[in-house]
Amino acid sequence: MSSAVARVAVPARGSLLERVNAVVRRIIGAPDYSAYLTHQTAHHPECKVLTEAEFLDEQLTARYSTPGSRCC
C-alpha cells in the first residue's frame, strides 16, 4: 500500500473565516470597511479615506435616514 496523502489546498489562516464573514455581512446589509478601503485606494486615491468610525456612521445614516425604505 502506498502511504501517499492527498493534499488539499487550504486557505491561509483566517482567510476562510474572513470570506465567510464578508458574505454574511453582505447578506444582512452590514457595511464592509475593508471593501470600502480597497475600492477607495484603487479608484479614488486622491480622496480622503474615512476612518472606520466615520465610515460606519455615514453608512448607518444613509441607511436609516430615508423613511419607508425598510420592509419591516
PyMOL Python script that loads the backbone (N, CA, C, O; Angstrom):
from pymol import cmd

cmd.read_pdbstr("""\
ATOM      1  N   MET A   1       0.825  -1.191   0.000  1.00  0.00           N
ATOM      2  CA  MET A   1       0.000   0.000   0.000  1.00  0.00           C
ATOM      3  C   MET A   1       0.860   1.243   0.000  1.00  0.00           C
ATOM      4  O   MET A   1       1.908   1.293   0.644  1.00  0.00           O
ATOM      5  N   SER A   2       0.413   2.226  -0.717  1.00  0.00           N
ATOM      6  CA  SER A   2       1.127   3.496  -0.778  1.00  0.00           C
ATOM      7  C   SER A   2       0.723   4.369   0.404  1.00  0.00           C
ATOM      8  O   SER A   2      -0.434   4.372   0.825  1.00  0.00           O
ATOM      9  N   SER A   3       1.682   5.100   0.924  1.00  0.00           N
ATOM     10  CA  SER A   3       1.378   5.987   2.052  1.00  0.00           C
ATOM     11  C   SER A   3       1.195   7.425   1.590  1.00  0.00           C
ATOM     12  O   SER A   3       1.318   8.356   2.386  1.00  0.00           O
ATOM     13  N   ALA A   4       0.903   7.607   0.314  1.00  0.00           N
ATOM     14  CA  ALA A   4       0.704   8.954  -0.224  1.00  0.00           C
ATOM     15  C   ALA A   4      -0.572   9.557   0.361  1.00  0.00           C
ATOM     16  O   ALA A   4      -1.589   8.877   0.496  1.00  0.00           O
ATOM     17  N   VAL A   5      -0.503  10.805   0.696  1.00  0.00           N
ATOM     18  CA  VAL A   5      -1.644  11.506   1.272  1.00  0.00           C
ATOM     19  C   VAL A   5      -2.114  12.551   0.272  1.00  0.00           C
ATOM     20  O   VAL A   5      -1.323  13.332  -0.259  1.00  0.00           O
ATOM     21  N   ALA A   6      -3.399  12.546   0.031  1.00  0.00           N
ATOM     22  CA  ALA A   6      -3.951  13.555  -0.872  1.00  0.00           C
ATOM     23  C   ALA A   6      -3.877  14.908  -0.178  1.00  0.00           C
ATOM     24  O   ALA A   6      -4.299  15.051   0.970  1.00  0.00           O
ATOM     25  N   ARG A   7      -3.354  15.872  -0.862  1.00  0.00           N
ATOM     26  CA  ARG A   7      -3.224  17.207  -0.282  1.00  0.00           C
ATOM     27  C   ARG A   7      -4.296  18.110  -0.883  1.00  0.00           C
ATOM     28  O   ARG A   7      -4.523  18.120  -2.092  1.00  0.00           O
ATOM     29  N   VAL A   8      -4.924  18.841  -0.032  1.00  0.00           N
ATOM     30  CA  VAL A   8      -5.969  19.766  -0.443  1.00  0.00           C
ATOM     31  C   VAL A   8      -5.481  21.174  -0.139  1.00  0.00           C
ATOM     32  O   VAL A   8      -4.932  21.432   0.933  1.00  0.00           O
ATOM     33  N   ALA A   9      -5.680  22.066  -1.071  1.00  0.00           N
ATOM     34  CA  ALA A   9      -5.279  23.449  -0.840  1.00  0.00           C
ATOM     35  C   ALA A   9      -6.154  24.042   0.256  1.00  0.00           C
ATOM     36  O   ALA A   9      -7.377  24.091   0.125  1.00  0.00           O
ATOM     37  N   VAL A  10      -5.535  24.484   1.316  1.00  0.00           N
ATOM     38  CA  VAL A  10      -6.242  25.074   2.439  1.00  0.00           C
ATOM     39  C   VAL A  10      -5.928  26.565   2.450  1.00  0.00           C
ATOM     40  O   VAL A  10      -4.759  26.945   2.381  1.00  0.00           O
ATOM     41  N   PRO A  11      -6.942  27.414   2.535  1.00  0.00           N
ATOM     42  CA  PRO A  11      -6.694  28.845   2.566  1.00  0.00           C
ATOM     43  C   PRO A  11      -5.833  29.231   3.770  1.00  0.00           C
ATOM     44  O   PRO A  11      -5.804  28.524   4.777  1.00  0.00           O
ATOM     45  N   ALA A  12      -5.143  30.346   3.653  1.00  0.00           N
ATOM     46  CA  ALA A  12      -4.308  30.826   4.750  1.00  0.00           C
ATOM     47  C   ALA A  12      -5.158  31.015   5.997  1.00  0.00           C
ATOM     48  O   ALA A  12      -6.365  31.240   5.907  1.00  0.00           O
ATOM     49  N   ARG A  13      -4.537  30.923   7.134  1.00  0.00           N
ATOM     50  CA  ARG A  13      -5.241  31.014   8.405  1.00  0.00           C
ATOM     51  C   ARG A  13      -6.099  32.280   8.463  1.00  0.00           C
ATOM     52  O   ARG A  13      -5.613  33.388   8.233  1.00  0.00           O
ATOM     53  N   GLY A  14      -7.348  32.095   8.766  1.00  0.00           N
ATOM     54  CA  GLY A  14      -8.258  33.212   8.899  1.00  0.00           C
ATOM     55  C   GLY A  14      -8.913  33.657   7.606  1.00  0.00           C
ATOM     56  O   GLY A  14      -9.957  34.309   7.647  1.00  0.00           O
ATOM     57  N   SER A  15      -8.344  33.332   6.475  1.00  0.00           N
ATOM     58  CA  SER A  15      -8.913  33.851   5.238  1.00  0.00           C
ATOM     59  C   SER A  15     -10.286  33.247   4.932  1.00  0.00           C
ATOM     60  O   SER A  15     -11.157  33.948   4.416  1.00  0.00           O
ATOM     61  N   LEU A  16     -10.495  31.988   5.235  1.00  0.00           N
ATOM     62  CA  LEU A  16     -11.810  31.376   5.014  1.00  0.00           C
ATOM     63  C   LEU A  16     -12.835  32.031   5.929  1.00  0.00           C
ATOM     64  O   LEU A  16     -13.937  32.370   5.497  1.00  0.00           O
ATOM     65  N   LEU A  17     -12.471  32.207   7.181  1.00  0.00           N
ATOM     66  CA  LEU A  17     -13.367  32.857   8.128  1.00  0.00           C
ATOM     67  C   LEU A  17     -13.651  34.293   7.696  1.00  0.00           C
ATOM     68  O   LEU A  17     -14.786  34.756   7.813  1.00  0.00           O
ATOM     69  N   GLU A  18     -12.650  34.996   7.205  1.00  0.00           N
ATOM     70  CA  GLU A  18     -12.844  36.366   6.737  1.00  0.00           C
ATOM     71  C   GLU A  18     -13.788  36.400   5.541  1.00  0.00           C
ATOM     72  O   GLU A  18     -14.637  37.286   5.449  1.00  0.00           O
ATOM     73  N   ARG A  19     -13.646  35.438   4.621  1.00  0.00           N
ATOM     74  CA  ARG A  19     -14.531  35.394   3.456  1.00  0.00           C
ATOM     75  C   ARG A  19     -15.959  35.079   3.860  1.00  0.00           C
ATOM     76  O   ARG A  19     -16.897  35.690   3.348  1.00  0.00           O
ATOM     77  N   VAL A  20     -16.134  34.133   4.771  1.00  0.00           N
ATOM     78  CA  VAL A  20     -17.479  33.799   5.257  1.00  0.00           C
ATOM     79  C   VAL A  20     -18.091  35.018   5.939  1.00  0.00           C
ATOM     80  O   VAL A  20     -19.264  35.330   5.735  1.00  0.00           O
ATOM     81  N   ASN A  21     -17.288  35.703   6.749  1.00  0.00           N
ATOM     82  CA  ASN A  21     -17.757  36.901   7.437  1.00  0.00           C
ATOM     83  C   ASN A  21     -18.190  37.965   6.429  1.00  0.00           C
ATOM     84  O   ASN A  21     -19.225  38.605   6.616  1.00  0.00           O
ATOM     85  N   ALA A  22     -17.419  38.158   5.374  1.00  0.00           N
ATOM     86  CA  ALA A  22     -17.759  39.150   4.353  1.00  0.00           C
ATOM     87  C   ALA A  22     -19.071  38.794   3.661  1.00  0.00           C
ATOM     88  O   ALA A  22     -19.889  39.676   3.398  1.00  0.00           O
ATOM     89  N   VAL A  23     -19.280  37.513   3.365  1.00  0.00           N
ATOM     90  CA  VAL A  23     -20.516  37.074   2.708  1.00  0.00           C
ATOM     91  C   VAL A  23     -21.712  37.320   3.629  1.00  0.00           C
ATOM     92  O   VAL A  23     -22.739  37.838   3.188  1.00  0.00           O
ATOM     93  N   VAL A  24     -21.585  36.956   4.888  1.00  0.00           N
ATOM     94  CA  VAL A  24     -22.687  37.146   5.841  1.00  0.00           C
ATOM     95  C   VAL A  24     -22.999  38.633   5.977  1.00  0.00           C
ATOM     96  O   VAL A  24     -24.165  39.026   6.017  1.00  0.00           O
ATOM     97  N   ARG A  25     -21.959  39.454   6.050  1.00  0.00           N
ATOM     98  CA  ARG A  25     -22.178  40.903   6.176  1.00  0.00           C
ATOM     99  C   ARG A  25     -22.902  41.448   4.946  1.00  0.00           C
ATOM    100  O   ARG A  25     -23.760  42.321   5.076  1.00  0.00           O
ATOM    101  N   ARG A  26     -22.569  40.947   3.755  1.00  0.00           N
ATOM    102  CA  ARG A  26     -23.264  41.394   2.543  1.00  0.00           C
ATOM    103  C   ARG A  26     -24.727  40.964   2.565  1.00  0.00           C
ATOM    104  O   ARG A  26     -25.610  41.723   2.164  1.00  0.00           O
ATOM    105  N   ILE A  27     -24.976  39.750   3.033  1.00  0.00           N
ATOM    106  CA  ILE A  27     -26.344  39.231   3.062  1.00  0.00           C
ATOM    107  C   ILE A  27     -27.222  40.073   3.981  1.00  0.00           C
ATOM    108  O   ILE A  27     -28.355  40.399   3.627  1.00  0.00           O
ATOM    109  N   ILE A  28     -26.714  40.426   5.146  1.00  0.00           N
ATOM    110  CA  ILE A  28     -27.522  41.195   6.098  1.00  0.00           C
ATOM    111  C   ILE A  28     -27.438  42.693   5.867  1.00  0.00           C
ATOM    112  O   ILE A  28     -28.117  43.464   6.545  1.00  0.00           O
ATOM    113  N   GLY A  29     -26.606  43.116   4.909  1.00  0.00           N
ATOM    114  CA  GLY A  29     -26.525  44.524   4.574  1.00  0.00           C
ATOM    115  C   GLY A  29     -25.632  45.348   5.474  1.00  0.00           C
ATOM    116  O   GLY A  29     -25.758  46.572   5.511  1.00  0.00           O
ATOM    117  N   ALA A  30     -24.734  44.709   6.199  1.00  0.00           N
ATOM    118  CA  ALA A  30     -23.812  45.439   7.075  1.00  0.00           C
ATOM    119  C   ALA A  30     -22.704  46.079   6.253  1.00  0.00           C
ATOM    120  O   ALA A  30     -22.249  45.489   5.273  1.00  0.00           O
ATOM    121  N   PRO A  31     -22.262  47.273   6.630  1.00  0.00           N
ATOM    122  CA  PRO A  31     -21.194  47.941   5.896  1.00  0.00           C
ATOM    123  C   PRO A  31     -19.883  47.154   5.984  1.00  0.00           C
ATOM    124  O   PRO A  31     -19.586  46.554   7.017  1.00  0.00           O
ATOM    125  N   ASP A  32     -19.109  47.159   4.913  1.00  0.00           N
ATOM    126  CA  ASP A  32     -17.844  46.411   4.851  1.00  0.00           C
ATOM    127  C   ASP A  32     -16.700  47.406   4.668  1.00  0.00           C
ATOM    128  O   ASP A  32     -16.433  47.856   3.554  1.00  0.00           O
ATOM    129  N   TYR A  33     -16.036  47.743   5.758  1.00  0.00           N
ATOM    130  CA  TYR A  33     -14.973  48.750   5.741  1.00  0.00           C
ATOM    131  C   TYR A  33     -13.785  48.316   4.896  1.00  0.00           C
ATOM    132  O   TYR A  33     -13.201  49.140   4.193  1.00  0.00           O
ATOM    133  N   SER A  34     -13.417  47.047   4.949  1.00  0.00           N
ATOM    134  CA  SER A  34     -12.259  46.591   4.170  1.00  0.00           C
ATOM    135  C   SER A  34     -12.538  46.692   2.666  1.00  0.00           C
ATOM    136  O   SER A  34     -11.641  47.030   1.895  1.00  0.00           O
ATOM    137  N   ALA A  35     -13.769  46.403   2.246  1.00  0.00           N
ATOM    138  CA  ALA A  35     -14.129  46.560   0.829  1.00  0.00           C
ATOM    139  C   ALA A  35     -14.100  48.033   0.444  1.00  0.00           C
ATOM    140  O   ALA A  35     -13.683  48.384  -0.660  1.00  0.00           O
ATOM    141  N   TYR A  36     -14.546  48.898   1.360  1.00  0.00           N
ATOM    142  CA  TYR A  36     -14.501  50.343   1.125  1.00  0.00           C
ATOM    143  C   TYR A  36     -13.056  50.801   0.932  1.00  0.00           C
ATOM    144  O   TYR A  36     -12.761  51.552   0.002  1.00  0.00           O
ATOM    145  N   LEU A  37     -12.156  50.353   1.807  1.00  0.00           N
ATOM    146  CA  LEU A  37     -10.744  50.740   1.694  1.00  0.00           C
ATOM    147  C   LEU A  37     -10.145  50.285   0.370  1.00  0.00           C
ATOM    148  O   LEU A  37      -9.438  51.042  -0.295  1.00  0.00           O
ATOM    149  N   THR A  38     -10.432  49.059  -0.001  1.00  0.00           N
ATOM    150  CA  THR A  38      -9.918  48.518  -1.259  1.00  0.00           C
ATOM    151  C   THR A  38     -10.419  49.346  -2.442  1.00  0.00           C
ATOM    152  O   THR A  38      -9.645  49.690  -3.336  1.00  0.00           O
ATOM    153  N   HIS A  39     -11.708  49.663  -2.446  1.00  0.00           N
ATOM    154  CA  HIS A  39     -12.293  50.451  -3.527  1.00  0.00           C
ATOM    155  C   HIS A  39     -11.704  51.860  -3.562  1.00  0.00           C
ATOM    156  O   HIS A  39     -11.316  52.344  -4.625  1.00  0.00           O
ATOM    157  N   GLN A  40     -11.638  52.517  -2.407  1.00  0.00           N
ATOM    158  CA  GLN A  40     -11.132  53.888  -2.350  1.00  0.00           C
ATOM    159  C   GLN A  40      -9.698  53.985  -2.857  1.00  0.00           C
ATOM    160  O   GLN A  40      -9.380  54.870  -3.652  1.00  0.00           O
ATOM    161  N   THR A  41      -8.841  53.095  -2.409  1.00  0.00           N
ATOM    162  CA  THR A  41      -7.435  53.175  -2.815  1.00  0.00           C
ATOM    163  C   THR A  41      -7.260  52.838  -4.291  1.00  0.00           C
ATOM    164  O   THR A  41      -6.357  53.365  -4.942  1.00  0.00           O
ATOM    165  N   ALA A  42      -8.105  51.973  -4.823  1.00  0.00           N
ATOM    166  CA  ALA A  42      -7.985  51.580  -6.233  1.00  0.00           C
ATOM    167  C   ALA A  42      -8.600  52.606  -7.184  1.00  0.00           C
ATOM    168  O   ALA A  42      -8.045  52.874  -8.250  1.00  0.00           O
ATOM    169  N   HIS A  43      -9.743  53.181  -6.804  1.00  0.00           N
ATOM    170  CA  HIS A  43     -10.489  54.027  -7.736  1.00  0.00           C
ATOM    171  C   HIS A  43     -10.475  55.520  -7.405  1.00  0.00           C
ATOM    172  O   HIS A  43     -10.721  56.346  -8.284  1.00  0.00           O
ATOM    173  N   HIS A  44     -10.194  55.870  -6.163  1.00  0.00           N
ATOM    174  CA  HIS A  44     -10.228  57.271  -5.739  1.00  0.00           C
ATOM    175  C   HIS A  44      -9.027  57.599  -4.854  1.00  0.00           C
ATOM    176  O   HIS A  44      -9.209  58.042  -3.720  1.00  0.00           O
ATOM    177  N   PRO A  45      -7.807  57.392  -5.346  1.00  0.00           N
ATOM    178  CA  PRO A  45      -6.629  57.600  -4.492  1.00  0.00           C
ATOM    179  C   PRO A  45      -6.444  59.050  -4.047  1.00  0.00           C
ATOM    180  O   PRO A  45      -5.757  59.309  -3.058  1.00  0.00           O
ATOM    181  N   GLU A  46      -7.049  60.000  -4.767  1.00  0.00           N
ATOM    182  CA  GLU A  46      -6.885  61.407  -4.413  1.00  0.00           C
ATOM    183  C   GLU A  46      -7.830  61.848  -3.295  1.00  0.00           C
ATOM    184  O   GLU A  46      -7.640  62.915  -2.711  1.00  0.00           O
ATOM    185  N   CYS A  47      -8.838  61.044  -2.995  1.00  0.00           N
ATOM    186  CA  CYS A  47      -9.829  61.389  -1.974  1.00  0.00           C
ATOM    187  C   CYS A  47      -9.376  60.967  -0.586  1.00  0.00           C
ATOM    188  O   CYS A  47      -8.616  60.013  -0.416  1.00  0.00           O
ATOM    189  N   LYS A  48      -9.867  61.709   0.404  1.00  0.00           N
ATOM    190  CA  LYS A  48      -9.587  61.384   1.804  1.00  0.00           C
ATOM    191  C   LYS A  48     -10.307  60.079   2.174  1.00  0.00           C
ATOM    192  O   LYS A  48     -11.475  59.890   1.837  1.00  0.00           O
ATOM    193  N   VAL A  49      -9.609  59.201   2.855  1.00  0.00           N
ATOM    194  CA  VAL A  49     -10.202  57.940   3.302  1.00  0.00           C
ATOM    195  C   VAL A  49     -10.798  58.159   4.686  1.00  0.00           C
ATOM    196  O   VAL A  49     -10.134  58.676   5.584  1.00  0.00           O
ATOM    197  N   LEU A  50     -12.049  57.765   4.847  1.00  0.00           N
ATOM    198  CA  LEU A  50     -12.715  57.900   6.138  1.00  0.00           C
ATOM    199  C   LEU A  50     -12.148  56.904   7.138  1.00  0.00           C
ATOM    200  O   LEU A  50     -11.682  55.828   6.761  1.00  0.00           O
ATOM    201  N   THR A  51     -12.191  57.268   8.412  1.00  0.00           N
ATOM    202  CA  THR A  51     -11.837  56.304   9.451  1.00  0.00           C
ATOM    203  C   THR A  51     -12.964  55.278   9.514  1.00  0.00           C
ATOM    204  O   THR A  51     -14.033  55.494   8.943  1.00  0.00           O
ATOM    205  N   GLU A  52     -12.733  54.179  10.196  1.00  0.00           N
ATOM    206  CA  GLU A  52     -13.774  53.149  10.292  1.00  0.00           C
ATOM    207  C   GLU A  52     -15.016  53.694  10.985  1.00  0.00           C
ATOM    208  O   GLU A  52     -16.136  53.385  10.579  1.00  0.00           O
ATOM    209  N   ALA A  53     -14.829  54.502  12.026  1.00  0.00           N
ATOM    210  CA  ALA A  53     -15.966  55.081  12.746  1.00  0.00           C
ATOM    211  C   ALA A  53     -16.747  56.032  11.842  1.00  0.00           C
ATOM    212  O   ALA A  53     -17.978  56.008  11.837  1.00  0.00           O
ATOM    213  N   GLU A  54     -16.041  56.869  11.075  1.00  0.00           N
ATOM    214  CA  GLU A  54     -16.710  57.782  10.141  1.00  0.00           C
ATOM    215  C   GLU A  54     -17.470  57.008   9.069  1.00  0.00           C
ATOM    216  O   GLU A  54     -18.599  57.355   8.724  1.00  0.00           O
ATOM    217  N   PHE A  55     -16.844  55.960   8.549  1.00  0.00           N
ATOM    218  CA  PHE A  55     -17.470  55.134   7.517  1.00  0.00           C
ATOM    219  C   PHE A  55     -18.759  54.494   8.041  1.00  0.00           C
ATOM    220  O   PHE A  55     -19.796  54.553   7.380  1.00  0.00           O
ATOM    221  N   LEU A  56     -18.692  53.890   9.217  1.00  0.00           N
ATOM    222  CA  LEU A  56     -19.876  53.239   9.786  1.00  0.00           C
ATOM    223  C   LEU A  56     -20.982  54.256  10.053  1.00  0.00           C
ATOM    224  O   LEU A  56     -22.153  53.987   9.784  1.00  0.00           O
ATOM    225  N   ASP A  57     -20.616  55.419  10.580  1.00  0.00           N
ATOM    226  CA  ASP A  57     -21.605  56.459  10.847  1.00  0.00           C
ATOM    227  C   ASP A  57     -22.280  56.902   9.554  1.00  0.00           C
ATOM    228  O   ASP A  57     -23.501  57.049   9.504  1.00  0.00           O
ATOM    229  N   GLU A  58     -21.484  57.114   8.509  1.00  0.00           N
ATOM    230  CA  GLU A  58     -22.033  57.536   7.217  1.00  0.00           C
ATOM    231  C   GLU A  58     -22.956  56.467   6.627  1.00  0.00           C
ATOM    232  O   GLU A  58     -24.028  56.786   6.113  1.00  0.00           O
ATOM    233  N   GLN A  59     -22.540  55.204   6.703  1.00  0.00           N
ATOM    234  CA  GLN A  59     -23.348  54.118   6.153  1.00  0.00           C
ATOM    235  C   GLN A  59     -24.672  53.955   6.893  1.00  0.00           C
ATOM    236  O   GLN A  59     -25.721  53.781   6.272  1.00  0.00           O
ATOM    237  N   LEU A  60     -24.617  54.012   8.225  1.00  0.00           N
ATOM    238  CA  LEU A  60     -25.840  53.849   9.014  1.00  0.00           C
ATOM    239  C   LEU A  60     -26.777  55.036   8.826  1.00  0.00           C
ATOM    240  O   LEU A  60     -27.994  54.859   8.763  1.00  0.00           O
ATOM    241  N   THR A  61     -26.225  56.240   8.737  1.00  0.00           N
ATOM    242  CA  THR A  61     -27.048  57.425   8.495  1.00  0.00           C
ATOM    243  C   THR A  61     -27.740  57.308   7.142  1.00  0.00           C
ATOM    244  O   THR A  61     -28.936  57.577   7.030  1.00  0.00           O
ATOM    245  N   ALA A  62     -27.000  56.911   6.126  1.00  0.00           N
ATOM    246  CA  ALA A  62     -27.583  56.761   4.786  1.00  0.00           C
ATOM    247  C   ALA A  62     -28.666  55.685   4.771  1.00  0.00           C
ATOM    248  O   ALA A  62     -29.683  55.821   4.091  1.00  0.00           O
ATOM    249  N   ARG A  63     -28.437  54.630   5.521  1.00  0.00           N
ATOM    250  CA  ARG A  63     -29.385  53.514   5.518  1.00  0.00           C
ATOM    251  C   ARG A  63     -30.695  53.860   6.218  1.00  0.00           C
ATOM    252  O   ARG A  63     -31.769  53.481   5.750  1.00  0.00           O
ATOM    253  N   TYR A  64     -30.609  54.580   7.341  1.00  0.00           N
ATOM    254  CA  TYR A  64     -31.805  54.801   8.146  1.00  0.00           C
ATOM    255  C   TYR A  64     -32.385  56.204   8.027  1.00  0.00           C
ATOM    256  O   TYR A  64     -33.341  56.529   8.732  1.00  0.00           O
ATOM    257  N   SER A  65     -31.834  57.043   7.157  1.00  0.00           N
ATOM    258  CA  SER A  65     -32.340  58.406   7.029  1.00  0.00           C
ATOM    259  C   SER A  65     -33.500  58.524   6.034  1.00  0.00           C
ATOM    260  O   SER A  65     -34.128  59.579   5.946  1.00  0.00           O
ATOM    261  N   THR A  66     -33.787  57.467   5.295  1.00  0.00           N
ATOM    262  CA  THR A  66     -34.879  57.510   4.328  1.00  0.00           C
ATOM    263  C   THR A  66     -36.052  56.691   4.845  1.00  0.00           C
ATOM    264  O   THR A  66     -36.046  55.464   4.745  1.00  0.00           O
ATOM    265  N   PRO A  67     -37.056  57.359   5.396  1.00  0.00           N
ATOM    266  CA  PRO A  67     -38.216  56.620   5.933  1.00  0.00           C
ATOM    267  C   PRO A  67     -38.963  55.872   4.846  1.00  0.00           C
ATOM    268  O   PRO A  67     -39.079  56.344   3.715  1.00  0.00           O
ATOM    269  N   GLY A  68     -39.457  54.724   5.196  1.00  0.00           N
ATOM    270  CA  GLY A  68     -40.216  53.937   4.256  1.00  0.00           C
ATOM    271  C   GLY A  68     -39.359  53.031   3.375  1.00  0.00           C
ATOM    272  O   GLY A  68     -39.888  52.311   2.528  1.00  0.00           O
ATOM    273  N   SER A  69     -38.050  53.061   3.569  1.00  0.00           N
ATOM    274  CA  SER A  69     -37.199  52.232   2.718  1.00  0.00           C
ATOM    275  C   SER A  69     -36.984  50.834   3.298  1.00  0.00           C
ATOM    276  O   SER A  69     -36.401  49.969   2.643  1.00  0.00           O
ATOM    277  N   ARG A  70     -37.450  50.619   4.514  1.00  0.00           N
ATOM    278  CA  ARG A  70     -37.292  49.299   5.132  1.00  0.00           C
ATOM    279  C   ARG A  70     -38.557  48.481   4.943  1.00  0.00           C
ATOM    280  O   ARG A  70     -39.654  49.023   4.810  1.00  0.00           O
ATOM    281  N   CYS A  71     -38.385  47.177   4.933  1.00  0.00           N
ATOM    282  CA  CYS A  71     -39.545  46.301   4.748  1.00  0.00           C
ATOM    283  C   CYS A  71     -40.287  46.044   6.049  1.00  0.00           C
ATOM    284  O   CYS A  71     -41.459  45.667   6.021  1.00  0.00           O
ATOM    285  N   CYS A  72     -39.633  46.239   7.188  1.00  0.00           N
ATOM    286  CA  CYS A  72     -40.257  45.904   8.480  1.00  0.00           C
ATOM    287  C   CYS A  72     -40.288  47.085   9.424  1.00  0.00           C
ATOM    288  O   CYS A  72     -40.779  46.965  10.547  1.00  0.00           O
TER     289      CYS A  72
END
""", "prot")
cmd.dss("prot")
cmd.show_as("cartoon", "prot")
cmd.util.cbc("prot")
cmd.orient("prot")
